[in-house]
Amino acid sequence: MFVLLSIFMTLPVIFLAGSEAPNAMAFAESAAIVCGLGVLGIVTTYNQPRDLKPRFMFVLTVSSWFIIALFSSLPFYLSDLHLSAADAFFEGTSGITTTGATVLSGLDDMDRDLLLWRSILQWIGGIGIIGMFVAVLPFLRVGGMRLFATESSEWTDKALPRMKTLSRGLLFVYVTFSVIAVLTYWSSGMSLFDAFNHGLTSIATGGFSTSDLSMGKFNDLILMEATLFMIIGSLPFFLFVRELHGQHGVLFRDQQVRMFLAILLIVPALLTLYRWWVSPVPFDPIHNYAATLFNVTSVVTTTGYASEDYSAWGPLAFVLFFFLMFVGGCSGSTAGGMKIFRFQLSLIILREQLMRLLHPRAVLTRNYNGRAVSDEIISSMIAYTFIFLLCLLLITVALAAMQLDFVTALSGALTSLTNVGPGLGEIIGPAGNFGPLPDAAKWVLSVGMLMGRLEILSVIIVLSPAFWRG
């Protein structure tokens, strides 16, 4: 992974042919450091046995994301931006976790190699998230992910060929959608540079842009195209692979997908009606619906783009966007958040409890997407939800202790754990960034972003004393 990361570090300089890469030396030094450590690791462990037991998989998954986030920040730290270690780590972590929160401003005039590196980081993180979901998290039984286990989620000799086939299919789908996004943006009027960057970050549901205005720089047609690509990035990619292999219709038969699309159909329509109701000026329904649909999709899919400051749309919109930050996309996608399936499982449990109160002797079945939902999955989901809310509380308290106001502290904690990107309020809202926050807050939020991306439980397990005693 380190060697691959070092190769990606050379791409901004190569793509820009050196002419618009004033930080070429920073990228070269970063690539040399990371590649050297990778080669050293390969040489020193070449003849060591590779026994992928659950304990080792937990350590490998958690440590690799933290270390790669650290290495990803090297080009920012060594660049001519002269960022602090906290700022560089925050930007690198936000990129690799596809969060989209940023400490940088003046993006319109920033060095193009750094802008390109931010987008490449999010693209790498997107495919890494999909791979982690398919191969690792179901195997580790983290947060109810066992519900989506396939034969390729088992680390057995029999399953490895299937895993390789699935991995190739996922990579093919991911690259294909990325290329389509780039070409679509370019044909709609974006410059090739802007199209390339936004194409990568749309499919990765990352949200990094090349302008301080984010997607507000572009017209309604491009906003609608971005909405479509954000939705694609938030759907289960393994279902796209199944569609390619002849299992037609599996995508739209999936309960996650149907509820996810229903949310994006209903909420923007209702919010547009609310904006029309409270608007003191003449209301353009087409433009305002396009903007509402785009920004709601951006928050629900945890992409983090913004076309305007939606926190200024009124109290209802402000509160609604806060709760939408919890939702997230579908499992098996590049999106973050709590994921649609957890809300659906919660409704199943609620219905079961109500039926037991009405019919104590009834024999009830618990099914999701045609599969039985075991008590193990329910317990794991409940544990995840509890630890998520506990982490939200602790990070909010930590940020408030740094003299941040309530809205900034709470929305900052939430946006880091759900990997949304912008928070709410004047400082970190869609019209601001995380630059003014103290360095201590940036370290805390960086850890929050990594924990959210790793489904929290896997990090808690590795940090527990019982894990190391067992």
NORNORBEL-V821659 format. One line per field, one symbol per residue. psi: psi as a letter, one per 30 degrees, with the letter a starting at -180 (. if undefined). A space follows every 10 residues. Layout:
# NORNORBEL-V821659
psi = ???
This chain:
# NORNORBEL-V821659
psi = eeeeeeeeff eeeeeggfeh ifgeeeeeee eeeeeeeeee eeefgegkki jileeeeeee eeeeeeeeee effeeeeflg fhlleeeeee eeeeefghef klfklhefgl kfeeeeeeee eeeeeefeee eeeefeeeef hkhgfffgkl ffgkileefe eeeeeeeeee eeeeeeeeee eeeeeefgfl leeeeeefee feefhefklg kffbffflle eeeeeeeeee eefgljffee eeefgfikff effkeeeeee eeefeeeeee eeeeeeefkf lkkjeeeeee eeeeeeeeee gheglkfljf fgfleeeeee eeffffdaal kgaflbafke feeeeeeeee eeeeeeeeif gkjkkjkkhg kkjleeeeee eeeeeeeeee eeeeeeeeee fggkleeeee eeeefeefhe clbllfegaf faagefllee eeeeeeeeee eeeggeeeee eefkeeeff.
